[in-house]
Amino acid sequence: MDIMHYQKLLVEKQQKLLKNESTNDNAADVVELDQSKVGRLSRMDALQAQAMSVETKRRQKLELTKIKSALIRVDNNEYGNCLRCGEDISQKRLEIDPAATLCITCANQQEQ
């Protein structure tokens, strides 16, 4: 397995998320409820957009945490091993999600 390839994927994904995080900060700001400035429907749209931005920000933080953890596993020579059973995580799975912590068998068992 080419660990450097996956490390590069993780770092690129991390940088992309950090870049997006800074651009999404304003969208999660508190919505102004001054009715003289915007109508009721516009406020509702703004509240919905704010809620979506907050959720996006939460998911990005979670993904950044997973990436950081994966990079630590790379440094500790533990990357690519399932955290539950210890078997190798397939390269196809790591291509899709380089921060994956479980092999497909353990991930399927966890879902059930």
C-alpha positions as CSV (number, residue, x, y, z in Angstrom):
1,M,0.0,0.0,0.0
2,D,1.3,3.4,-0.9
3,I,0.9,5.3,2.4
4,M,2.2,8.5,0.9
5,H,-0.6,8.5,-1.7
6,Y,-3.2,8.3,1.0
7,Q,-1.4,10.9,3.2
8,K,-1.5,13.3,0.2
9,L,-5.2,12.6,-0.3
10,L,-5.8,13.3,3.4
11,V,-3.8,16.6,3.4
12,E,-5.5,17.8,0.2
13,K,-9.0,17.0,1.6
14,Q,-8.0,18.8,4.9
15,Q,-6.9,21.9,3.0
16,K,-10.0,22.0,1.0
17,L,-12.2,21.7,4.1
18,L,-10.2,24.4,5.9
19,K,-10.6,26.7,2.9
20,N,-14.4,26.1,2.8
21,E,-14.7,26.5,6.5
22,S,-13.4,30.1,6.3
23,T,-15.8,31.0,3.5
24,N,-18.9,29.5,5.2
25,D,-18.4,31.4,8.5
26,N,-20.6,34.3,7.5
27,A,-23.4,32.1,6.4
28,A,-23.8,30.7,9.9
29,D,-24.1,34.1,11.5
30,V,-27.2,35.0,13.5
31,V,-30.2,36.1,11.3
32,E,-31.4,39.6,11.9
33,L,-35.1,39.6,12.8
34,D,-35.8,43.3,12.0
35,Q,-39.0,43.1,10.0
36,S,-38.5,46.6,8.5
37,K,-35.4,45.4,6.7
38,V,-36.6,42.0,5.3
39,G,-40.0,40.4,4.9
40,R,-41.2,37.3,6.8
41,L,-40.4,34.9,3.9
42,S,-37.0,36.3,3.4
43,R,-36.3,35.8,7.1
44,M,-37.5,32.2,6.9
45,D,-35.2,31.6,3.9
46,A,-32.4,33.2,5.8
47,L,-33.1,31.0,8.9
48,Q,-33.2,27.9,6.7
49,A,-29.9,28.9,5.1
50,Q,-28.4,29.5,8.5
51,A,-29.5,26.1,9.8
52,M,-28.0,24.4,6.7
53,S,-24.7,26.4,7.2
54,V,-24.5,25.4,10.8
55,E,-25.0,21.7,9.9
56,T,-22.4,21.9,7.1
57,K,-20.0,23.5,9.5
58,R,-20.6,20.7,12.0
59,R,-20.0,18.0,9.4
60,Q,-16.8,19.7,8.2
61,K,-15.5,19.8,11.7
62,L,-16.3,16.1,12.1
63,E,-14.5,15.3,8.8
64,L,-11.5,17.4,9.8
65,T,-11.3,15.5,13.1
66,K,-11.4,12.2,11.2
67,I,-8.7,13.4,8.8
68,K,-6.5,14.5,11.7
69,S,-6.9,11.1,13.3
70,A,-6.0,9.4,10.1
71,L,-2.9,11.5,9.7
72,I,-1.9,10.6,13.3
73,R,-2.3,6.9,12.3
74,V,-0.1,7.5,9.3
75,D,2.6,8.9,11.6
76,N,2.2,5.9,14.0
77,N,2.4,3.4,11.2
78,E,-1.1,2.2,12.0
79,Y,-2.9,3.6,8.9
80,G,-4.9,1.3,6.8
81,N,-5.7,-1.2,9.6
82,C,-9.2,-1.6,10.9
83,L,-9.6,-0.2,14.4
84,R,-12.0,-3.0,15.4
85,C,-10.5,-6.3,14.0
86,G,-7.0,-5.2,13.0
87,E,-7.3,-6.4,9.4
88,D,-6.2,-4.3,6.4
89,I,-8.8,-1.9,5.1
90,S,-9.1,-2.4,1.3
91,Q,-7.4,0.1,-0.9
92,K,-10.7,0.7,-2.8
93,R,-12.3,1.8,0.5
94,L,-9.4,4.1,1.3
95,E,-9.6,5.6,-2.2
96,I,-13.2,6.5,-1.5
97,D,-12.7,7.6,2.1
98,P,-9.0,7.9,3.1
99,A,-10.0,8.6,6.7
100,A,-11.9,5.3,7.0
101,T,-11.3,3.6,10.3
102,L,-13.1,0.3,9.8
103,C,-12.9,-2.4,7.1
104,I,-16.1,-3.0,5.2
105,T,-17.0,-6.1,7.2
106,C,-16.8,-4.2,10.6
107,A,-18.5,-1.1,9.1
108,N,-21.4,-3.3,7.9
109,Q,-21.6,-5.0,11.4
110,Q,-21.7,-1.5,13.1
111,E,-24.6,-0.4,10.9
112,Q,-26.8,-3.3,12.0
